[in-house]
Structures are given as structure tokens and as C-alpha cells.
Amino acid sequence: MSNIVDARGLSCPQPVLMTLNEIKKVNKGEIVVLVDTDTSKENVSRAATTQGWRVKSIEPEGIGYRIIVAKD
């Protein structure tokens, strides 16, 4: 079961901070991050990568995006 970070409706840096908090909590596995702006999509993807996580997929969802990051 993936952990979900719902950061829709929030502006940066909030989605990034929420994602980083979740990364610290779970340490490995999969996290689904929901955002609704291109800026948040880019920033969350970059932040996860700098923490050693990989971006598995970015899919349009509703008016935003579903980003799946993973770490083994």
C-alpha cells in the first residue's frame, strides 16, 4: 500500500515539505504525491530525487498530477 501525500491546492514550498516529511517517515517503498501545478510537479520530483528516491511515474490526474516516487 502506497503512502499518499495530498498537496493539491497548496503552493510551494508546501508540497515539497510535505513530500520530504513523508520520505523521512517511510524511508523506503512508494509514495504517491498529488499536486495541481506544474511548478509543484517539478519541485516535488526534484526534491525526491535529491533524497535518493526515483520518480517512477508522473500521470495527469484531474486538474493536476499523480507523482509516484519509490526507493528500494
C-alpha positions as CSV (number, residue, x, y, z in Angstrom):
1,M,0.0,0.0,0.0
2,S,1.4,3.3,-1.0
3,N,1.6,6.3,1.3
4,I,-0.3,9.3,-0.2
5,V,0.6,12.9,0.2
6,D,-2.3,15.1,-1.0
7,A,-0.8,18.5,-1.7
8,R,-3.4,19.7,-4.1
9,G,-4.4,23.3,-3.6
10,L,-1.2,24.2,-1.8
11,S,1.5,26.4,-3.3
12,C,5.3,25.8,-3.0
13,P,7.1,25.1,-0.8
14,Q,4.3,23.3,1.0
15,P,4.0,20.2,-1.4
16,V,7.8,19.8,-1.3
17,L,7.9,20.0,2.5
18,M,5.1,17.5,2.9
19,T,6.8,15.1,0.5
20,L,10.1,15.4,2.3
21,N,8.4,14.8,5.7
22,E,6.8,11.6,4.2
23,I,10.2,10.5,2.8
24,K,11.7,10.9,6.3
25,K,8.9,8.9,7.9
26,V,8.8,5.9,5.5
27,N,12.5,5.7,4.4
28,K,11.7,3.3,1.5
29,G,8.8,2.0,-0.6
30,E,6.4,4.0,-2.6
31,I,4.9,7.4,-2.1
32,V,2.1,8.9,-4.2
33,V,2.1,12.7,-4.3
34,L,-0.9,14.6,-5.6
35,V,-0.2,18.1,-6.8
36,D,-2.1,20.5,-9.0
37,T,0.5,22.8,-10.6
38,D,3.4,22.3,-13.0
39,T,5.7,24.1,-10.5
40,S,4.8,21.7,-7.7
41,K,5.3,18.7,-10.0
42,E,8.8,19.9,-11.0
43,N,9.8,20.8,-7.4
44,V,8.5,17.6,-5.8
45,S,10.2,15.5,-8.4
46,R,13.5,17.3,-7.9
47,A,13.3,17.1,-4.1
48,A,12.5,13.4,-4.1
49,T,15.5,12.7,-6.5
50,T,17.9,14.7,-4.3
51,Q,16.8,12.4,-1.4
52,G,17.8,9.3,-3.4
53,W,14.3,8.4,-4.5
54,R,13.4,7.8,-8.1
55,V,10.4,9.2,-9.9
56,K,8.5,6.1,-11.1
57,S,5.8,8.0,-13.0
58,I,4.0,11.3,-13.4
59,E,0.5,11.0,-14.7
60,P,-2.1,13.7,-15.3
61,E,-5.0,13.3,-12.8
62,G,-7.9,15.7,-12.8
63,I,-6.5,19.2,-12.9
64,G,-3.2,18.1,-11.5
65,Y,-0.7,15.2,-11.4
66,R,-0.1,12.0,-9.6
67,I,3.6,11.6,-8.9
68,I,4.9,8.2,-7.8
69,V,8.3,8.1,-6.2
70,A,10.0,5.0,-5.0
71,K,13.0,3.8,-3.1
72,D,14.1,0.2,-2.5
